[in-house]
Amino acid sequence: MRISTSMMFDTNTQNLQQLQTGLYRLQNQMSTGRRILTPADDPVSAAQAVVIGQKKAVNSQFVDNQGNAASQLASLESTLRTASDLISNVMVRAAEADNGNISDTSRLALAAEITQDFEQLLGIANSTDAMGQHVFAGFRGETQPFAVSGSPGSRSIAYVGDDGTRQLQVDTGRVMDVSAAGSDVFMRIPEGNGKFAFSAGATNTGTGLLGASSMISGYNDSTYKLTFTAPGVYTLDVTTNGVPAAPVTGLTYTPGSDIVLGPVGQQVRINLSGTPATGDTFTVEPAANQDIFTTLDSMIKALNASVSTSPATQAAFKNQITQIRLNLDQAYDHLITAQTSIGARRLELENLSVAGADRDLQYQSDLSKLQDLDYTQAISDMANHKMVLEAAQLSFKQVSQMTLFNYL
């Protein structure tokens, strides 16, 4: 085969360029610490690195969301703790008011204190977060959720937020609530013992006093009305599912004894003491929802009223306080339950954060195996490429200087 001078020069030039390109690539790898500079370097590994990088980015977003959710839940829990502490204080004041020896002056002082507690609780319910959004307004964060009208003792509360709860996706397939609607926290609180309410008639003139009430074997949502027709005798009216049953008359009342109501398997127990007057009524009915503000306002109204030395008036006041204390118990338990739910979510976030950090380390390790440069191998390859390039350059120099004219 005949090799021309131009062909020899072209071939050697191409070879030198290839060797220089290889050396340049090694230099880039060593300066960046990456084995794969372009997908062409290792198409399979490059594709795997893209997939893992995407997973790592998604995981990083979840970790950020978890931190954001944890911050919002911590703030929410703190706000609810403040509210529950306030209600706990009101419960203590209600117990003081339930003392039969307390004077009207002391009751008025308690009413003034509860009025301040009402305003403080309203401020908590209308509080805002660091972004200026109302915490308990649902999705209507820019709207103040609770509006009050009327004067202490006769106020009405309106909730103008919605039932929405803000959410964040904190993991694959896990969307977590990071807020609470005010309607759930402050408005939908069952009266009485949570299942049914035991109350005295507003026009009672006797000294009948409400006692403990509880379920024995269940409650079928019936309404039971005890109407005293004579001293120590009452009539029982029962309404179930809106259908009244025939009245049971001539029932005997024993002060301080439990009264069992309802059919077997669906019985409740109530306790009544004192001496009800003829015409007095006492009712057991399904617990309705009552907002916490109405409970406090009812307490203010009861404390501001004058309680004379009349046994009937004192009994009416005590019955009011008994119902208020039960409603306060329900409100307090409701707030504690909300805090417990938040605590469970915060614990879940801690576990998710640990798992997310572990996944991030695994993704980093996988990417390192696919992309990172083995410096020991790279240094050896570079020395080899340099030696080959120098040898090629030297041989090309010697060959290129060969000419027939040197022998003529």
C-alpha positions as CSV (number, residue, x, y, z in Angstrom):
1,M,0.0,0.0,0.0
2,R,1.4,3.4,-1.0
3,I,1.3,6.0,1.7
4,S,1.5,9.6,0.5
5,T,3.0,12.3,2.6
6,S,-0.3,14.2,2.9
7,M,-2.0,11.0,4.0
8,M,0.6,10.4,6.7
9,F,0.2,14.0,7.9
10,D,-3.6,13.8,8.0
11,T,-3.6,10.5,9.8
12,N,-1.2,11.6,12.5
13,T,-3.0,14.9,12.9
14,Q,-6.3,13.1,13.6
15,N,-4.6,10.7,16.0
16,L,-3.0,13.6,17.9
17,Q,-6.4,15.4,18.1
18,Q,-8.1,12.3,19.5
19,L,-5.4,11.9,22.1
20,Q,-5.7,15.6,23.0
21,T,-9.5,15.3,23.2
22,G,-9.2,12.3,25.5
23,L,-6.7,14.2,27.7
24,Y,-9.0,17.3,27.7
25,R,-11.9,15.1,28.8
26,L,-9.9,13.6,31.6
27,Q,-8.9,17.1,32.8
28,N,-12.6,18.1,32.8
29,Q,-13.6,15.0,34.7
30,M,-10.9,15.7,37.4
31,S,-11.8,19.4,37.7
32,T,-15.6,18.7,38.1
33,G,-15.3,15.4,40.0
34,R,-17.8,13.9,37.6
35,R,-17.3,10.7,35.5
36,I,-20.3,11.5,33.2
37,L,-19.9,14.9,31.6
38,T,-22.4,14.3,28.8
39,P,-25.0,11.5,28.3
40,A,-22.8,10.2,25.5
41,D,-20.1,9.3,28.1
42,D,-22.4,6.6,29.6
43,P,-26.0,6.7,28.3
44,V,-27.4,4.0,30.7
45,S,-25.9,5.6,33.8
46,A,-26.9,9.0,32.6
47,A,-30.5,8.0,32.3
48,Q,-30.5,6.3,35.7
49,A,-28.9,9.5,37.2
50,V,-31.8,11.6,35.7
51,V,-34.4,9.4,37.3
52,I,-32.7,9.3,40.7
53,G,-32.2,13.1,40.5
54,Q,-35.9,13.6,39.9
55,K,-36.7,11.4,42.9
56,K,-34.2,13.3,45.0
57,A,-35.8,16.6,44.0
58,V,-39.3,15.3,44.9
59,N,-38.1,14.0,48.2
60,S,-36.4,17.4,49.0
61,Q,-39.7,19.1,48.3
62,F,-41.5,16.7,50.6
63,V,-38.9,17.5,53.3
64,D,-39.4,21.2,52.8
65,N,-43.2,20.6,53.1
66,Q,-42.7,18.6,56.3
67,G,-40.8,21.4,57.8
68,N,-43.5,23.9,56.8
69,A,-46.2,21.7,58.1
70,A,-44.4,21.1,61.4
71,S,-44.0,24.9,61.9
72,Q,-47.7,25.6,61.2
73,L,-48.9,22.7,63.4
74,A,-46.6,23.9,66.3
75,S,-48.1,27.3,66.1
76,L,-51.7,25.9,65.9
77,E,-51.0,23.7,68.9
78,S,-49.7,26.6,70.9
79,T,-52.8,28.6,70.1
80,L,-55.1,25.8,71.1
81,R,-53.1,25.3,74.3
82,T,-53.7,28.9,75.2
83,A,-57.4,28.5,74.6
84,S,-57.6,25.3,76.7
85,D,-55.7,27.0,79.5
86,L,-58.2,29.8,79.4
87,I,-61.2,27.4,79.6
88,S,-59.5,25.5,82.4
89,N,-59.4,28.8,84.3
90,V,-63.0,29.5,83.6
91,M,-63.9,26.0,84.9
92,V,-62.2,26.9,88.2
93,R,-64.3,30.1,88.4
94,A,-67.4,28.1,87.6
95,A,-66.6,25.8,90.5
96,E,-66.2,28.8,92.8
97,A,-69.6,30.1,91.6
98,D,-71.2,26.8,92.4
99,N,-70.5,27.4,96.0
100,G,-73.8,28.1,97.8
101,N,-72.3,30.5,100.2
102,I,-70.9,32.9,97.6
103,S,-72.4,36.4,97.6
104,D,-73.9,38.4,94.8
105,T,-70.9,40.8,95.0
106,S,-68.5,37.9,94.5
107,R,-70.6,36.6,91.6
108,L,-70.4,40.1,89.9
109,A,-66.6,40.0,90.3
110,L,-66.5,36.6,88.7
111,A,-68.8,37.8,85.9
112,A,-66.4,40.7,85.1
113,E,-63.5,38.2,85.0
114,I,-65.3,35.9,82.7
115,T,-66.2,38.8,80.5
116,Q,-62.5,39.5,80.0
117,D,-61.9,35.8,79.4
118,F,-64.6,36.0,76.7
119,E,-62.8,38.8,74.9
120,Q,-59.4,37.0,75.2
121,L,-60.9,33.8,73.7
122,L,-62.5,35.8,70.9
123,G,-59.0,37.3,70.2
124,I,-57.6,33.8,70.1
125,A,-60.3,32.6,67.7
126,N,-59.6,35.6,65.4
127,S,-55.8,35.3,65.7
128,T,-53.5,35.4,62.6
129,D,-50.4,33.6,61.6
130,A,-47.0,34.9,60.5
131,M,-48.4,35.5,57.0
132,G,-51.3,37.5,58.3
133,Q,-53.9,34.8,57.5
134,H,-56.6,34.1,60.1
135,V,-55.8,30.7,61.7
136,F,-59.3,29.5,62.2
137,A,-61.0,30.9,59.1
138,G,-60.7,27.8,56.9
139,F,-59.9,28.7,53.3
140,R,-61.0,32.3,53.9
141,G,-57.8,33.3,55.6
142,E,-58.2,37.0,54.9
143,T,-61.6,37.2,56.6
144,Q,-61.9,37.6,60.4
145,P,-63.9,34.4,61.2
146,F,-65.8,35.4,64.3
147,A,-68.1,38.3,64.8
148,V,-69.9,39.2,68.0
149,S,-73.0,41.3,68.5
150,G,-74.9,42.3,71.6
151,S,-73.8,43.1,75.2
152,P,-72.3,40.7,77.8
153,G,-74.9,38.2,78.9
154,S,-76.9,38.5,75.7
155,R,-74.4,38.3,72.9
156,S,-74.6,36.2,69.8
157,I,-71.7,34.8,67.8
158,A,-71.5,34.4,64.0
159,Y,-68.9,32.3,62.2
160,V,-68.2,33.8,58.8
161,G,-65.3,31.5,57.8
162,D,-65.7,28.2,56.1
163,D,-65.2,24.5,57.0
164,G,-62.0,24.1,54.9
165,T,-58.6,23.0,56.2
166,R,-55.4,24.0,54.5
167,Q,-53.3,21.0,53.5
168,L,-49.7,20.1,52.5
169,Q,-48.5,17.0,50.7
170,V,-45.8,15.7,53.1
171,D,-45.0,12.4,51.4
172,T,-46.1,10.2,48.5
173,G,-49.8,9.6,49.0
174,R,-49.9,11.6,52.3
175,V,-51.7,14.9,52.4
176,M,-51.8,16.4,55.9
177,D,-54.1,19.0,57.4
178,V,-52.1,21.9,58.8
179,S,-55.0,24.1,60.0
180,A,-58.3,23.8,61.8
181,A,-61.6,25.4,60.9
182,G,-63.1,27.6,63.6
183,S,-66.4,25.9,63.1
184,D,-64.9,22.6,64.2
185,V,-62.8,24.0,67.1
186,F,-65.2,26.5,68.7
187,M,-68.7,26.0,67.4
188,R,-69.5,22.3,67.1
189,I,-69.3,21.3,70.8
190,P,-72.0,18.9,72.2
191,E,-73.9,20.0,75.3
192,G,-74.4,18.1,78.5
193,N,-72.4,14.9,78.8
194,G,-71.8,14.7,75.1
195,K,-74.6,12.3,74.4
196,F,-77.6,14.0,76.0
197,A,-78.4,17.1,78.0
198,F,-80.3,17.0,81.3
199,S,-81.9,20.4,82.1
200,A,-84.4,22.0,84.4
201,G,-87.4,24.0,83.1
202,A,-86.7,27.8,83.0
203,T,-90.0,28.5,84.9
204,N,-89.5,26.0,87.7
205,T,-90.5,27.3,91.1
206,G,-89.3,24.4,93.3
207,T,-85.9,23.4,94.6
208,G,-85.2,20.4,92.4
209,L,-81.5,20.2,91.6
210,L,-79.9,18.5,88.7
211,G,-77.4,15.8,89.5
212,A,-75.2,13.5,87.6
213,S,-76.3,11.9,84.3
214,S,-74.8,9.0,82.3
215,M,-75.5,6.2,80.0
216,I,-76.1,2.7,81.3
217,S,-76.3,0.7,78.2
218,G,-76.8,3.2,75.4
219,Y,-79.0,6.1,74.3
220,N,-81.6,6.0,71.5
221,D,-81.9,9.8,71.1
222,S,-85.3,9.9,72.8
223,T,-86.6,12.9,74.6
224,Y,-87.8,12.3,78.2
225,K,-89.8,15.0,80.0
226,L,-90.6,14.7,83.7
227,T,-93.5,16.9,84.8
228,F,-94.3,17.0,88.5
229,T,-98.1,16.8,89.0
230,A,-97.9,16.8,92.8
231,P,-95.3,16.7,95.5
232,G,-93.2,13.6,95.0
233,V,-95.2,12.5,91.9
234,Y,-94.4,13.1,88.2
235,T,-95.5,12.1,84.8
236,L,-93.1,10.9,82.2
237,D,-93.5,11.9,78.5
238,V,-91.3,10.0,76.0
239,T,-90.7,11.1,72.3
240,T,-88.7,8.8,70.1
241,N,-87.9,9.8,66.5
242,G,-90.5,12.5,66.7
243,V,-93.3,10.1,67.8
244,P,-94.7,10.7,71.3
245,A,-95.6,7.7,73.4
246,A,-98.4,7.5,75.8
247,P,-97.6,9.4,79.1
248,V,-96.7,7.3,82.1
249,T,-98.4,8.9,85.1
250,G,-98.2,8.5,88.8
251,L,-94.5,7.9,89.0
252,T,-93.0,8.3,92.5
253,Y,-90.0,10.6,93.1
254,T,-87.5,9.9,95.8
255,P,-85.1,12.9,96.4
256,G,-81.5,12.0,95.6
257,S,-82.3,8.7,94.0
258,D,-81.3,7.8,90.5
259,I,-84.0,7.6,87.8
260,V,-83.4,5.1,85.0
261,L,-85.0,6.0,81.6
262,G,-85.3,4.1,78.4
263,P,-85.9,0.5,77.3
264,V,-83.5,-2.3,78.2
265,G,-80.3,-2.0,76.2
266,Q,-80.8,1.7,75.7
267,Q,-81.0,3.1,79.2
268,V,-79.7,6.3,80.8
269,R,-79.4,7.3,84.4
270,I,-80.2,10.8,85.9
271,N,-80.1,12.0,89.4
272,L,-82.5,14.6,90.9
273,S,-82.5,16.0,94.4
274,G,-84.4,18.6,96.3
275,T,-88.1,19.3,96.2
276,P,-89.6,20.1,92.8
277,A,-92.9,22.1,92.9
278,T,-96.0,21.1,91.1
279,G,-95.6,22.1,87.4
280,D,-91.8,21.9,87.5
281,T,-90.3,20.1,84.5
282,F,-87.0,18.3,83.9
283,T,-85.9,17.2,80.4
284,V,-83.4,14.7,78.9
285,E,-82.9,15.3,75.2
286,P,-80.2,14.6,72.6
287,A,-77.2,16.8,73.0
288,A,-77.1,19.7,70.5
289,N,-74.0,21.6,69.5
290,Q,-73.3,24.8,71.3
291,D,-70.4,27.1,70.6
292,I,-68.0,27.9,73.4
293,F,-68.8,31.6,73.3
294,T,-72.4,31.0,74.1
295,T,-71.4,28.9,77.1
296,L,-69.2,31.7,78.4
297,D,-71.9,34.3,77.7
298,S,-74.5,32.1,79.5
299,M,-72.2,32.0,82.5
300,I,-71.8,35.8,82.5
301,K,-75.6,36.2,82.4
302,A,-76.1,33.8,85.3
303,L,-73.4,35.5,87.4
304,N,-74.8,39.0,86.8
305,A,-78.3,38.0,87.9
306,S,-79.3,38.7,91.4
307,V,-79.6,35.5,93.5
308,S,-81.8,36.2,96.4
309,T,-82.2,34.2,99.6
310,S,-85.1,32.4,98.0
311,P,-84.4,28.7,97.9
312,A,-86.1,28.5,94.5
313,T,-84.0,31.2,93.0
314,Q,-80.8,29.6,94.4
315,A,-81.9,26.3,93.0
316,A,-82.4,27.8,89.6
317,F,-79.0,29.4,89.7
318,K,-77.3,26.2,90.8
319,N,-79.0,24.3,87.9
320,Q,-77.7,26.9,85.4
321,I,-74.2,26.6,86.8
322,T,-74.4,22.8,86.7
323,Q,-75.3,22.9,83.0
324,I,-72.6,25.5,82.3
325,R,-70.0,23.4,84.0
326,L,-70.9,20.3,81.9
327,N,-70.7,22.4,78.8
328,L,-67.3,23.8,79.9
329,D,-66.1,20.2,80.4
330,Q,-67.2,19.4,76.9
331,A,-65.4,22.4,75.5
332,Y,-62.2,21.7,77.3
333,D,-62.3,18.0,76.2
334,H,-63.0,19.2,72.7
335,L,-59.9,21.5,72.7
336,I,-57.7,18.8,74.2
337,T,-58.8,16.3,71.6
338,A,-57.9,18.8,68.9
339,Q,-54.4,19.2,70.5
340,T,-54.0,15.5,70.7
341,S,-54.7,15.2,67.0
342,I,-52.1,17.9,66.2
343,G,-49.6,16.1,68.4
344,A,-50.2,12.9,66.5
345,R,-49.6,14.7,63.2
346,R,-46.4,16.3,64.5
347,L,-45.1,12.9,65.6
348,E,-45.9,11.5,62.2
349,L,-44.0,14.4,60.6
350,E,-41.0,13.6,62.7
351,N,-41.0,10.1,61.5
352,L,-41.5,11.2,57.9
353,S,-38.6,13.6,58.2
354,V,-36.3,10.9,59.4
355,A,-37.4,8.6,56.6
356,G,-36.9,11.5,54.1
357,A,-33.4,12.2,55.3
358,D,-32.6,8.5,55.0
359,R,-33.9,8.5,51.4
360,D,-31.9,11.6,50.6
361,L,-28.7,10.0,51.7
362,Q,-29.6,6.9,49.7
363,Y,-30.2,9.0,46.6
364,Q,-27.0,10.8,47.1
365,S,-25.1,7.5,47.4
366,D,-26.7,6.2,44.2
367,L,-25.9,9.3,42.3
368,S,-22.3,9.2,43.6
369,K,-21.9,5.7,42.3
370,L,-23.2,6.6,38.9
371,Q,-21.6,10.1,38.4
372,D,-18.7,10.6,40.7
373,L,-15.2,10.2,39.4
374,D,-12.7,7.5,40.6
375,Y,-9.7,9.8,41.1
376,T,-7.2,7.0,41.4
377,Q,-8.3,5.6,38.1
378,A,-8.5,9.0,36.5
379,I,-5.0,10.0,37.6
380,S,-3.6,6.7,36.2
381,D,-5.5,7.2,32.9
382,M,-4.3,10.8,32.6
383,A,-0.6,9.7,33.1
384,N,-1.1,7.0,30.5
385,H,-2.8,9.4,28.0
386,K,-0.1,12.0,28.6
387,M,2.6,9.4,27.9
388,V,0.9,8.2,24.7
389,L,0.4,11.7,23.5
390,E,4.0,12.6,24.1
391,A,5.2,9.5,22.3
392,A,2.9,10.2,19.4
393,Q,4.0,13.8,19.2
394,L,7.7,12.7,19.3
395,S,7.3,9.9,16.7
396,F,5.3,12.3,14.4
397,K,8.0,14.9,14.7
398,Q,10.7,12.3,13.7
399,V,8.6,10.9,10.9
400,S,7.6,14.3,9.5
401,Q,11.3,15.2,9.2
402,M,12.1,12.3,7.0
403,T,12.9,13.3,3.4
404,L,14.7,11.9,0.4
405,F,16.6,15.1,-0.1
406,N,18.7,14.2,2.9
407,Y,20.2,11.4,0.8
408,L,20.8,13.2,-2.4
